[in-house]
Amino acid sequence: MSTSAGYIPILLQILVAVGFVVLALFLSSKLGPSRKTVQKDENFECGIESQGNARYPISVKYFLTAILFVLFDVEVIFFYPYAVNFKDMGMEGFIAVVTFVAIFLAGFIYVWRKGAFEWDK
Amino acid sequence: MELSLLFEKSVLILILTAITLGIATYLTYGERKVAAFLQDRLGPNRAGIYGIFQPLADAGKMFFKEELIPRNAEKWLFIMGPGLAMVTACITSAVIPWGTDLVLFGRNISLQVADVDIGILYIMGIVSVGVYGIMIGGWASNNKYSLYGAIRASSQMISYELSMGLALIAIIMMSGSLSLREIVDQQSGWHGMKWNILFQPLGFILFFTCALAETNRAPFDLPECETELIGGYHTEYSSMKLGFYLFAEYINMFVSSAVMSIVYLGGYNFPFMDAAWFSTHPNWLGAISVAVMFAKVSFFIFLFMWIRWTLPRFRYDQLMHLGWKSLIPLALINMLLTGLGMLLWGK
């Protein structure tokens, strides 16, 4: 099934899943009791009064990880069409992909040497 | 698409969704029983015989609990987070083939919701959308612990997705197709024993490690590390919204076990499935293949639980070092070795 009609069952399953989730969330919000107080609606931070806004700048490491992921994931995606056609391409294709992996590794080793993966510093 | 086929698929989807939810509910029971077994305790044994009604009681309680939404949370995003996590968990199973075709009412009924050509890519795509459920929920809570949990979860999941993708590439090179049905059928050689794990032992270990990290299971359960973050991204949640986060984790575990069984352990293939008797009894073949598939899935789920109650949690820097410095280079080497091996021995 390579036509787009093959995707209709997936749409159906998405509908079923969304329907179930919406129904269950709605039901549980109606079924449970609702006794709101000022204290109860506070954020829970270990019982200590919460200080300021939660959304303040955090470690840049996480941002760096996200950027590196975008970079390398795009390169990983390039491997997929190659992998599907690997059997037809033989040695020539393999040499081409070794070259590509070498470029991938050059960038990888560069960020490694630059200390992008050092989380304990 | 003809109407009868649409009807058949709808029934299959409803059954599959019901089974998935049922399994997720009972996995909470399984988890507690396995934990009890490994720690030499009894585990839940009050509700019904051996406590088998415990998960139903838990789910019922979830419905009747008060729903709390913190005053300074983003209300809609706060509700959307667990919903999204649950929806993505429920739709991953659409491309998984559960068994060989059945013959009912003179029709060939395929036990797969949709046999699309890009099965593996679909699963990888939906798994990445699953990150949003956690990220949105953690951010909307407006609680520092939740936010830390959410950020840890997303950065851990994207890091391990890379090596997961690379480990899969070696499999795709061998199969030449992204369709899960195709991958299973190619492992039916050698009387149903030509499983990919025999050719890809390293790839299997890599994929399994990444699956643990992707489903936020111990030893990679940093996002909900209770010693540091109270409850992680779901600290602020209560009632069914908390339930959805927990169920989503168990469904993800179930689905990733199914994917691992298909990709590495031959899916529904079992020894001597090519016997002549089966070609005249397709329904028996179908029933046994589904049973075999579920046996393999149960094995993986038990392995997940066994690991959770055996290994201590990683530290966050150890987790990132493992993902970036060990798994990615190993996955690249595995990919190149597979290519070289296929060229030299022409598998």
Interface residues (C-beta under 8 A of the other chain):
Chain A: M1 S2 A5 G6 Y7 I8 P9 I10 L12 Q13 I14 V16 A17 V18 F20 V21 V22 A24 L25 L27 S28 S29 L31 G32 P33 S34 R35 K40 D41 E42 N43 F44 E45 C46 S50 N53 A54 R55 I58 Y62 T65 A66 L68 F69 F72 D73 V76 I77 F79 Y80 A83 V84 N85 F86 K87 G90 M91 F94 V97 V98 V101 F104 L105 F108 W112 F117 W119 D120
Chain B: M1 L6 K9 S10 L12 I13 L14 L16 T17 L21 M62 F63 F64 K65 E66 E67 L68 I69 P70 R71 N72 A73 I79 P82 G83 M86 V87 C90 I91 S93 A94 V95 V113 A114 D115 V116 D117 L121 Y122 W139 S141 N142 N143 K144 Y145 S146 L147 Y148 I151 S154 S155 I158 S159 E161 L162 G165 L166 I169 A170 I172 M173 G176 S177 L178 I230 T235 E236 S239 M240 K241 G243 F244 Y316 D317 M320 H321 W324 K325 I328 P329 L332 M335 L336 G339 L340 M342 L343
